Amino acid sequence: MSSIVTDQGIVHYEAYGRGQPVILLHGWLGSWGYWLNTMEALKDQYRCYALDFWGFGESGKRNTSYHLDDFVGLVDQFMERLGIEMAPIVGHSMGGTVALSLALSKPGRVKRVIVVGSPVVGNSLNIFLRLAGKPWIASIVWQMPKALQFGIKMFSPYIVKDWPAWYQMITDDLSRTTLEAFFLSIRSLHRADLRSKLSGIATPVMGIYGVGDNVVAPTQANIISNNVPVSRVKMMPGSKHFPMLDEPKAFNEYLAEFLSFEFAPLNKP
């Protein structure tokens, strides 16, 4: 277990492999553990850093804000502390939205972006996730942990193929999440809309989406392909919201190919 101290608290991370750095960001209610298989697949070519956002996993539990901009600042500080000047950023769900936002606000930090089942527009979130961003609903749900776990278990077959293993992961991660992180982060994600800014991204972007995603509308892939100057999209027919878990071999191959591809320099005005 490794950690660094940032301006807002301790950030836990795991590092694995050797070579050029790659930053891996988890989604809402998740943690670094979702990237274990990917880190193993990339270990011979890349040094992977998978971190936990504030309020999630083993990272510090902040008492202020869990806005997307806070997580963007976290990644920037993380890279600064570890001496990583620039790297590809891979993000699942909320983590992908953070990665895109980092590419817009700190372009010198981002070599390329890979978003996995990520919302570009917050309204693409499933209705239940949008409701979770309302404080009074979140508070009621939080006071009934057994009911919350039961609801997640019932819905889990629609989220991921190997739902029993995923349910154990999400239950463990949820037990380490604070109420504030639970609803403030998803509320911020619901309010996000990056469409008008995507044309300003000066780095290649790849979108990987599961065709059967019931958490984030897979049509978000069209927004990326239609608005990002240099972009690729992979639609994975055998995946739902977690392509890296549903089709790990194909996912890791797509990721490795995009990370190594030599793009022509983007013409700047």
Secondary structure, 3 states (H helix, E strand, C coil): CEEEEECCEEEEEEEEECCEEEEEECCCCCCHHHHHHHHHHHCCCEEEEEECCCCCCCCCCCCCCCCHHHHHHHHHHHHHHHCCCCEEEEEECHHHHHHHHHHHHCHHHEEEEEEECCCCEHHHECHHHHHHCCHHHHHHHHCCHHHHHHHHHHHHHHCCCCHHHHHHHHHHHHCCCCHHHHHHHHHHHHHCECHHHHHHCCCCEEEEEECCCCCECCCHHHHHHHHCCCEEEEEECCCCCCHHHHCHHHHHHHHHHHHHCCCCCCCCC
